[in-house]
Amino acid sequence: MKGRKLLMIPGPIEFEPDVLQAMGIATNSHVAPDFIETFGNSLELMRTVWKSPKGQPFIISGTGTLAMDMAISNLIESGDSVLVISSGYFGIRFKSILECYGAEVTVLEAPTGDVVSLDTIEEALKSKHYKALTMTHVDTSTGVLVDPKPIAHLAKKYNTLSILDGVCSVAGEEINQDDWSIDIVLTASQKAIGVPPGLALLMASEKAIQVWENRKTPVGNYYANWKNWLPIMKAYEERRPSYFGTPPVNLIVALEVSLKIICKEGINKRIKRHRYLAEAFRLGIEALHLKMLPVSNALAAHTLSAIYYPEGVDGASFSAKMNASDIIIAGGLLADIKSTYFRIGHMGSVSPNDLLAVLGALERALIELGYPIESGKSLHAFQNAIITN
Ligand SMILES: *Cc1c(COP(=O)(O)O)cnc(C)c1O
């Protein structure tokens, strides 16, 4: 027994050995020429991954929630109307952040496992002017995938800024920020970007920067204010030393390594890999007659799967059995139904081998807990899907 566990939660994920190695190097000065080069490269590589050649990237020490806070605090002023399109826990987090900055918030909340329809969104945008709308590409609480393209299109039509929480999607789901005219796409390092927790990553459109420049009132946040960070990002990109707050040097070295791995695989190929692995995994789950939380396969994310426990199977015992098989999974997150489902992350460098290990452990756990299935069913379905792909 190697005693090595497989971390299959929706972030932090399994990291590439080269990325982890970068975390352990002797820490450089944040103004050393080679670190400036690393930071500058990382900013440039972000544009490739986000497909946003015109965007302004930000790399800040913090988590995904800081990236959300940064988007809202810089773009929204007290009294602004904002439309929150929610498909779960993280949609509602935008509401909490917006209320901190005095926004007038309207929430469109999808039924559990579903998305808000485009008609409902357009009706809301028609009824009054919203300065911005927020959407969650993959809500990690439900595993529901939203198609941001038509929503961003509507936002543009009604002169509304579009803010996409891509924390569980960037580098795992298709994103085309510039072509789709999304004003903000934000994420965190520990999800599909594949770097240990600690970085907030955000790409702002030219329009978003202009809206920020034309604010009537000052930004009500010190640390997240673009006034402090924009000159720093520009300096690193121009390969000049600068300082506002000490950047997390090792994390940024690791970020450059991971972005290079992502770009070497190719972003389109990477998205495709996430897609076919998720689809094969879902076939495995269906072969065991387990029910997914998203109401249809078209709404199921490719970065994680949210699955209901079958009747009679207790969540805590199931997790303990998975853990005993060295597979770490996540429980539910949506308050009302928390104890009824579990989540498996399959993003980043995930491979067919990882998912076979998960399905094997999952079958054993269910059988031991008395759920009547024939062993090998999910493995068979998964293998067939992978082999024919
Ligand atoms: C994880 C996650 C967040 C929060 O990120 P933190 O790094 O935990 O602050 C926000 N939105 C989504 C969709 C997430 O998956």
The ligand as an ORCA input file, in Angstrom:
! r2SCAN-3c Opt
* xyz 0 1
  C     -14.627     27.309     -5.352
  C     -15.552     28.280     -5.956
  C     -15.642     29.609     -5.504
  C     -14.909     30.113     -4.315
  O     -13.542     30.022     -4.459
  P     -12.610     30.100     -3.154
  O     -11.248     29.968     -3.727
  O     -13.007     28.964     -2.280
  O     -12.872     31.412     -2.514
  C     -16.479     30.460     -6.181
  N     -17.208     30.055     -7.216
  C     -17.165     28.786     -7.671
  C     -17.981     28.410     -8.843
  C     -16.330     27.870     -7.050
  O     -16.280     26.626     -7.504
*
